[in-house]
Amino acid sequence: MELDNTIRKWKWLYAPSSSALGLAFRTAFTSLFALYVALWMEMDSPFWAPLTVWMVALITPQESNAKAKWHLFGTILGTTAAVILIGLFPQEPFIFVILLASWVGGCCFVAAFLNNFRIHGMRVSAFTFALIAIDAIPDPNQIFDVAMARASYIILAIILQKTTTSIFVGDQKQIQITWLHDNLNKAIHKTCFILSQFFKGNHYILDKNRSLFSTFYQLNQKSEFADMAIAPHSHLGAHGRLILAIANNILLRTYCLQKLVTMNKSGEIVKNLPQQAASFFSELPNLITSQNNANKLLTEVKSVRRHLYTLLVKFSDQLAHCSDFNHKDLLFTEISIIYGSLVQLEEMLSQFSTYTILKVGSGFSYHINTYRNIRKARYNGLRVFIAIVLSGLIWEITAWDHGMQFLMYVCVVCAISSIAERPTIATKAYWKGACYAIITTGFINFLIIPVINDFEVLVFVLLPFMFVAGLAACHTPTALIAIAFNFFFFVLLAFNNQNRANESSFINLSFSLLAAIIFTSIICHLIFPVTTKKELLFTCSDMIKNLKKVSKQYLLPSRQYWINQQVSNLVYIVDDSKNIPSQNKEIFFYGAHSIILIGEQILKIRSFTKNNRNIDNELRDIIKNILYKLSKNPSTLCINQQLITYEYHRFLRYYSNLNNQESKKNLLPILSCIAIIKNQLYYYTRFTKLLYILGQKS
């Protein structure tokens, strides 16, 4: 068994996927051709050309093109800043190190608020600034030449990468349309299967498929590249993202239903609604795919929604005076949630119909929401700043001959690792990648290159290493190691037109690199260490603060924006809580889930008060008290459940005393919102208590 597992771990090497083979072959060929062109043009540092090819290479052409674009942007930004810095402070080492640390730390801070390869652009800006500025230290007058040389390598590599991709890959427009359709259909099919099984009584299926939120989140991010290939104004990706968001909303509400088991006890009240829902979601994927009965489908959804609305009206009239209040209250909350899901489902069907038609110039847009953690961003920026300042002091105090290289590699490793999801894990992977690069380049530099006179022979030597590195880059467990290997391999190869590596320079260069990685790893562990537990606590605390802010902030976000933003937090909470006890994992998941639902209801209530300024004083006072209690004491985590329950009963009395049916109709959505808030506060309270206990221990 152990032997089988060991063999299976190497499957990426002996049985790679077709996409991995394509990337490895395409990128290895392009990088070596870039090295040949750089040598033919007699560039001073030809290794930067193949290195850049590997830095922008990804499996799909759209991802590669997007990464190349932001790589070029980061290069231009970093180059410009480096020229200005050296020009202003050519003989001021202390100010130079402070500004160097500020720029690299600032880029790492900004990158935490971006998504996709915009992050890569800030990373490139950070280390390009460092490389150019430090290279120019011996002779500041040569800063412009150094900057132009670096830009030449980047432009050469990007041109070659895009050219090779266009040659080896076919019609990307049709490929990406097919990719978008297939992945969206898979996501909808899986969602509908989970929902149908849930309404059939298999409630535990939800707990087994929490990763679906992560699937939605990743597909949402990747759809940006499909947009790039399909057409500038087709907006298929935007419609697809909105469909995913709506499916996400329905799934969120279903998780809430999981905790409300009154549906199975409702009998005659809701008739056979669970069976109808199970049958409906079983048939929905085929109906959507065929598009034959779209009108019939919408008619069925509207019919069920009208039936549920009748039930909501009926229960709302009974709630204030019924004897079995708790049971009727839970039923009212449950039907309110299902009603909201049906409204979302109608919108999803409408969007799916629009999505399947390629509309050029439609003007529709739906943006990607990004996970943001301000505290993590601040810690990243400060950690990088401190690391670079300390490395500059080490160089200054020790007068180390290769201290300049040490400082440069500290900047590079900090720029790459601090933007990673887990900096400490990233530095370990870079350590392994650097060690592999040192071993392989040492073998090539001292045993093979001295006896080679032709570039063609060098190609046959380097090609196997490049090919294996390309396969490793496509395998998730080895991807970070491969990234580090590909980066340092060409740096350490030290092969150009003028000279070849000697033992002394190679050993000093390798030692500087390893020292920089060790130093950065120590800094990551000692200064603002971001462990999985701390990341979990940070994310949970941010969600609570966001909830308290949404009750009182002046400019309201849209409900969909709120849900999407907090679901991105939920995805990280699910990922970070994998290794904690299952009971705590449940509390974190449903607590984060309750924050999303409570925030959505708050936005509905605030939108109502904004659009109805003439409501009477009693109603205004009730709503004001609810919003105030939900936002009270931002520094504290808890919300007083009893006070919210008291205001809920006040609202019920006010609602039941109304004689005007039109007024009741207008207030029914608000009653549903408050009922959902009251119900979800139980899970929110458990969540905040656990968060407080873990925060005290850490």
Secondary structure, DSSP 4 states (H G I P E B T S, - for coil): -HHHHHHHHTHHHHS--HHHHHHHHHHHHHHHHHHHHHHHTT-S-TTHHHHHHHHH--SSHHHHHHHHHHHHHHHHHHHHHHHHHHHH-TT-HHHHHHHHHHHHHHHHHHHTT--TTHHHHHHHHHHHHHHHHHHTSS-GGGHHHHHHHHHHHHHHHHHHHHHHHHHHS--HHHHHHHHHHHHHHHHHHHHHHHHHHHHTT-TTHHHHTTHHHHHHHHHHHHHHHHHHHH-TT--HHHHHHHHHHHHHHHHHHHHHHHT-GGGGG-TTTTTTHHHHHHHHHHHHHHHHHH-SSHHHHHHHHHHHHHHHHHHHHHHHHHTTT-SSHHHHHHHHHHHHHHHHHHHHHHHHHHHHHHHTS--TT-----PPP----HHHHHHHHHHHHHHHHHHHHHHHHH--TTHHHHHHHHHHHHHHHTTSSSHHHHHHHHHHHHHHHHHHHHHIIIIIGGG---HHHHHHHHHHHHHHHHHHHTSHHHHHHHHHHHHHHHHHH-B-SS-B--HHHHHHHHHHHHHHHHHHHHHHHHSS---HHHHHHHHHHHHHHHHHHHTT-SSPPPHHHHHHHHHHHHHHHHHHTTTS-HHHHHHHHHHHHHHHHHHHHHHHHHHHHHH-TT--HHHHHHHHHHHHHHHS-TT-----HHHHHHHHHHHHHHHHT---HHHHHHHHHHHHHHHHHHHHHHHHHHHHHHHHHHHHH-
